[in-house]
Amino acid sequence: MTLLRDDALSVAFDHAAARYDLLVGASPGYHGHLRRSARRLGLQAEGRGARVLDLGCGTGASTAALLSAAARADITGVDASPGMLERASAKSWPGGVRFVRASADQLTEAGVGGPFDAVFAAYLFRNVPDPDRTLAAVRAAMAPGGRISVHEYTLSGRPVDRLLWTAVCRTVIMSLGRACGDAGLYEHLWRSVLSFDTAGEFAERMRAAGFAHVRVLPLPGWQTGITHTFVGRIAA
């Protein structure tokens, strides 16, 4: 399968940024699922005093989900797409939120502060060149006992879920992408999910990277078996 990578993918996200919120908002359960995965970080007292990394923050939908779960946390949103970050930064946020442009596997080089008590990564790992390198960079940026929640399209491995994903993409997602002039990005979305890890494979990838207590949690609705939350932590 031909996938967009690196600079080409960043350019595609830049181009789609102006319409991105409209498209994801039309997806049933999109924002509710993000909020559920953010709550699964298990931050207490509204995240008071916690330093949280929102990795691959895009236009800020995942940032808003984090705030719904941890309104008092200090949140650093990171994304490689300047177009996406421009949209995110233009929104109204509380004082504890900031945004930084950086590649997910080059957090230290970009001066992204740490260590972080929690990391939220939504729809990120399919799009990085080396998921293992990115997991290692994330782990290195976390404080002892830190928690992680990864929200990602990862198929269960059942043929029916693969068929359903393709049907939804061909009839809805890719059609909307073409209508908005972003056909390449949404074809990439379809293909990247088919070629990426299954849920079980990604959980094993997290364990191999040094995360403990890794659990795979389903999400409700049509995305059951297609989108999962992965939670884990590092040793205290």
C-alpha positions in Angstrom: 0.0 0.0 0.0 1.2 3.5 -0.8 1.1 5.8 2.2 2.0 9.4 2.7 5.1 9.9 4.9 7.0 12.6 6.6 7.0 15.9 4.7 4.2 14.8 2.3 2.0 13.8 5.2 2.6 17.1 7.1 1.8 19.1 3.9 -1.5 17.1 3.5 -2.5 17.9 7.1 -1.6 21.5 6.6 -3.9 21.6 3.5 -6.7 19.9 5.4 -6.4 22.0 8.6 -9.1 24.6 7.7 -11.7 21.9 7.2 -10.5 19.3 9.7 -12.7 20.2 12.6 -15.8 20.2 10.4 -15.0 16.7 9.1 -14.2 15.1 12.4 -17.2 16.7 14.0 -19.4 14.9 11.5 -18.0 11.5 12.6 -20.5 9.9 15.2 -18.8 9.6 18.5 -15.5 11.2 17.5 -15.3 13.7 20.4 -17.0 11.5 22.9 -14.5 8.7 22.2 -11.6 11.1 22.7 -13.0 12.2 26.0 -13.4 8.6 27.1 -9.8 7.8 26.2 -8.6 10.9 28.1 -10.6 9.9 31.2 -8.8 6.5 31.0 -5.6 8.2 32.0 -7.1 8.1 35.5 -5.9 11.6 36.5 -7.3 12.6 39.9 -8.4 16.0 41.3 -9.0 17.3 37.8 -5.3 16.7 37.1 -4.3 19.4 39.6 -0.5 19.8 39.3 -0.1 17.2 36.6 2.1 17.9 33.5 0.4 16.3 30.5 1.7 15.9 27.0 -0.9 15.9 24.2 1.2 14.2 21.4 -0.2 14.7 17.9 -2.6 17.4 19.1 -3.8 18.4 15.6 -6.3 21.2 15.8 -6.9 20.7 19.5 -9.7 18.1 19.7 -7.6 15.9 21.9 -6.5 18.9 24.0 -10.2 19.7 24.6 -10.8 16.1 25.6 -7.9 16.3 28.0 -9.3 19.4 29.6 -12.7 17.7 30.1 -10.9 15.0 32.1 -8.2 17.1 33.8 -9.2 20.8 33.7 -6.4 21.8 36.2 -3.6 20.1 34.4 -0.7 21.8 32.6 -1.0 20.6 29.0 1.6 20.8 26.3 0.2 20.1 22.8 2.7 18.9 20.2 2.2 18.4 16.5 4.5 18.4 13.4 2.0 20.2 11.2 2.2 24.0 11.3 -1.3 24.3 9.8 -2.9 22.1 12.4 -1.1 24.0 15.2 -2.2 27.4 13.8 -5.8 26.2 14.1 -5.3 24.9 17.6 -3.5 28.0 18.8 -6.2 30.3 17.5 -8.8 28.7 19.8 -9.5 29.9 23.4 -7.6 27.9 26.0 -7.0 28.3 29.7 -3.6 29.5 30.8 -2.2 26.1 31.5 -2.3 25.1 27.8 0.5 25.7 25.3 1.4 24.4 21.9 4.8 23.4 20.4 5.7 22.3 16.9 7.8 19.2 17.0 8.1 15.7 15.6 6.8 13.0 18.0 10.2 11.2 18.0 12.3 14.4 18.6 10.8 15.9 21.7 14.1 16.6 23.5 15.6 18.1 20.4 12.6 20.5 20.1 12.9 21.6 23.7 9.6 20.1 24.7 9.6 20.3 28.5 9.3 17.3 30.8 9.1 15.0 32.6 5.4 14.5 32.0 3.1 12.8 34.5 0.8 11.6 31.7 0.8 11.3 27.9 -2.2 11.3 25.6 -1.6 10.3 21.9 -4.7 10.3 19.6 -4.5 9.0 16.0 -0.7 9.4 16.0 1.2 6.2 15.8 0.0 5.1 12.4 1.4 8.3 11.0 5.0 8.2 12.4 7.8 6.7 10.4 9.0 4.5 13.3 6.5 3.7 16.1 9.1 2.0 18.2 11.4 5.0 18.1 8.4 7.3 19.0 7.4 5.1 21.9 11.0 5.2 23.2 11.0 9.0 22.9 7.7 9.2 24.8 8.9 6.9 27.5 12.0 9.0 28.0 9.9 12.1 28.4 7.8 10.7 31.2 8.2 10.9 34.9 8.5 7.8 37.1 5.0 6.3 37.5 3.8 8.2 34.5 0.6 7.1 32.7 -0.1 6.9 29.0 -3.3 6.6 27.0 -3.1 5.9 23.2 -6.3 6.4 21.2 -5.8 4.8 17.8 -7.5 3.1 14.9 -6.2 -0.5 15.4 -8.3 -3.3 14.0 -9.2 -6.2 16.2 -8.0 -8.7 13.6 -11.5 -10.0 12.8 -12.3 -9.9 9.0 -15.6 -8.2 9.7 -13.9 -5.1 11.3 -11.6 -4.8 8.3 -14.6 -5.0 5.9 -16.6 -2.4 7.9 -13.6 0.0 8.0 -13.2 -0.2 4.2 -17.0 0.2 3.7 -17.1 3.3 5.9 -14.0 4.8 4.2 -15.2 4.2 0.7 -18.8 5.4 1.2 -18.3 8.3 3.6 -14.8 9.3 4.7 -13.1 9.3 1.3 -16.1 10.8 -0.4 -16.0 13.8 2.0 -12.3 14.0 1.6 -12.6 14.3 -2.2 -15.3 16.9 -1.9 -13.0 19.0 0.3 -10.0 18.7 -1.9 -8.2 16.4 0.5 -8.5 13.0 -1.2 -4.9 12.0 -0.6 -5.1 12.5 3.1 -8.2 10.4 3.6 -7.1 7.7 1.3 -4.0 7.6 3.5 -6.2 7.3 6.5 -8.0 4.2 5.0 -4.8 2.5 3.9 -2.8 3.4 7.1 -5.3 1.6 9.3 -5.3 -1.5 7.1 -1.5 -1.7 7.1 -0.9 -0.8 10.8 -0.8 -3.1 13.9 -3.8 -5.0 15.1 -4.9 -4.0 18.6 -3.0 -7.0 20.1 0.1 -6.2 18.1 0.2 -2.6 19.3 -0.2 -3.6 22.9 2.8 -5.9 22.5 4.7 -3.1 20.9 4.0 -0.9 24.0 5.1 -3.7 26.4 8.3 -4.1 24.4 9.0 -0.4 24.7 8.9 -0.7 28.5 5.3 0.1 29.4 3.7 -2.0 32.1 0.1 -2.9 33.0 -0.8 -2.4 29.3 -4.5 -2.9 28.7 -6.6 -2.7 25.5 -10.0 -1.1 26.0 -12.8 -1.0 23.4 -14.8 2.0 22.4 -18.6 1.9 21.8 -20.6 2.3 18.6 -19.6 1.5 15.1 -16.0 1.8 16.0 -16.0 -1.2 18.3 -13.2 -3.5 16.9 -11.8 -0.6 14.9 -10.7 2.0 17.5 -9.2 1.2 20.9 -7.7 2.9 23.9 -4.3 1.5 25.1 -3.4 2.4 28.7 -0.2 1.7 30.5 2.4 3.2 32.8 6.1 3.1 33.6 7.6 2.0 36.8 7.6 4.4 39.7 
